[in-house]
């Protein structure tokens, strides 16, 4: 009987870890979206004149 309890707790532990991983993934995606700069707001890169001679 204890074998079934161990398997059940292992399964629950795996489910909890999967849920935590998914939550962390969603937080990272939300942070990345918040930090993202829209393409319209960026400027064209200008070459550094020091390298032109």
PLY file of the C-alpha trace (Angstrom):
ply
format ascii 1.0
element vertex 53
property float x
property float y
property float z
element edge 52
property int vertex1
property int vertex2
end_header
0.00 0.00 0.00
2.86 2.40 0.69
4.03 1.85 -2.90
0.84 3.40 -4.19
1.18 6.34 -1.83
4.74 6.99 -3.02
3.66 6.85 -6.65
0.76 9.22 -5.98
2.94 11.71 -4.10
5.56 11.50 -6.84
2.91 12.22 -9.44
1.59 15.18 -7.42
5.14 16.47 -6.96
5.74 16.24 -10.70
2.48 18.09 -11.36
3.46 20.83 -8.92
6.88 21.18 -10.55
5.31 21.35 -14.01
2.89 24.03 -12.81
5.76 26.03 -11.26
7.79 25.76 -14.48
4.82 26.96 -16.53
4.21 29.87 -14.14
7.89 30.85 -14.33
7.76 30.65 -18.13
4.72 32.91 -18.20
6.44 35.44 -15.88
9.51 35.49 -18.14
7.39 35.99 -21.25
5.43 38.79 -19.57
8.67 40.49 -18.47
10.17 40.17 -21.95
7.04 41.66 -23.50
7.11 44.54 -20.99
10.79 45.24 -21.83
10.29 44.94 -25.59
10.78 48.08 -27.67
8.37 48.29 -30.61
10.10 48.38 -34.00
8.47 51.74 -34.77
10.23 53.29 -31.75
13.72 52.19 -32.71
16.08 54.23 -34.83
18.29 53.13 -37.67
21.81 52.24 -36.62
24.39 54.82 -37.70
27.94 53.60 -38.32
30.55 54.91 -35.95
32.54 57.60 -37.79
35.78 56.74 -35.98
36.16 53.68 -38.18
35.79 55.65 -41.42
39.09 57.12 -42.61
0 1
1 2
2 3
3 4
4 5
5 6
6 7
7 8
8 9
9 10
10 11
11 12
12 13
13 14
14 15
15 16
16 17
17 18
18 19
19 20
20 21
21 22
22 23
23 24
24 25
25 26
26 27
27 28
28 29
29 30
30 31
31 32
32 33
33 34
34 35
35 36
36 37
37 38
38 39
39 40
40 41
41 42
42 43
43 44
44 45
45 46
46 47
47 48
48 49
49 50
50 51
51 52
